[in-house]
Amino acid sequence: MTLTALDLHLPAGSAATDPYVLDVDPARAGWTYSGLRVLDLAAGSNAGLHTGASELLVVPLAGGCTVSVDAESYDLHGRRSVFAGVTDSLYVPRDAEVVVHSDAGGRFALAGAVCERSRPVAYLPAAGVPVELRGAGQSSRQVHNLGTPDVLDAERLIVCEVLTPSGNWSSWPPHKHDEDRDGESVLEEIYYFEVAEPPGQPGGPRGVGYQRVYGHRGADIDVLAEVRSGDVVLVPYGWHGPSMAAAGYDLYYLNVMAGPGERVWNICDDPDHAWVRNTWDDQPVDPRLPVPAADGRAR
């Protein structure tokens, strides 16, 4: 059977369960570890949950919130939108009672990974998030390493987010992480997308981007999905990339990864396109990056 966009592309609203506008657990994804839920809270409202067998990273996408973990409260300042820069976040262990409350309202991602052990709650300030400028030219993008192994003490969960200026490609060259071998680790991955409104046109056209996923085990996975704000693409295995920002629309995605082995993010480039990396040394980084809110921390 060939997995297609009908299997792996979840348009906004298609995976909603009260109170979540997006609810993808490992069973829904058809795998073992990675999950993602998104809360869209009205001003003054809250939502409660139990983390169960999963560790979580609470990531404000728009607005701020207070997160209560086993009756201990933590304030997340958040941000205006995912295009406004880096956010603070909160690591929450498995087997915890959690309430997310927002005075002004907002949208909040709960990135999760099934794990065995409970770790302490950890507040991760925005000022401590490494900001990376990756690629060059039309492959330039900005990466926020919110919950990568060098930043977050977790058992399995790996989280980052990527800003791709309009017209650029990210997740390029295509890469994979589905084999346990030297230089590569096994990780299930979720891409959650948002597309910026056109400048000067608030509430204007609903922008698009595109995501490619394809197989290396024969023609067993074949996805080219048009993605819009709130959409998800699941990557159980295979080459993934590019993530394409259509001209006129900046593209954001949140990556959630987890797997069975050592918590490392090792990738293998598609050998047909790996040569592209060698061209970056002779090209400048897109001058639209870093976004101003990176506060000079980009590297």
Beta strands, then each sheet from edge to edge (+ up, - down):
strand 1: 3-4
strand 2: 9-10
strand 3: 20-24
strand 4: 34-41
strand 5: 45-50
strand 6: 54-69
strand 7: 72-79
strand 8: 89-92
strand 9: 97-102
strand 10: 106-114
strand 11: 122-124
strand 12: 131-134
strand 13: 141-147
strand 14: 158-164
strand 15: 169-170
strand 16: 175-176
strand 17: 188-195
strand 18: 209-214
strand 19: 221-227
strand 20: 232-235
strand 21: 239-245
strand 22: 251-258
strand 23: 268-269
sheet 1: 1+ 19+ 18- 21+ 15-
sheet 2: 2+ 20- 17+ 22- 14+ 13- 12+
sheet 3: 3+ 4- 10+ 6- 7+
sheet 4: 3+ 4- 10+ 6- 8+ 11-
sheet 5: 3+ 4- 10+ 6- 9+ 5-
sheet 6: 16+ 23-
end
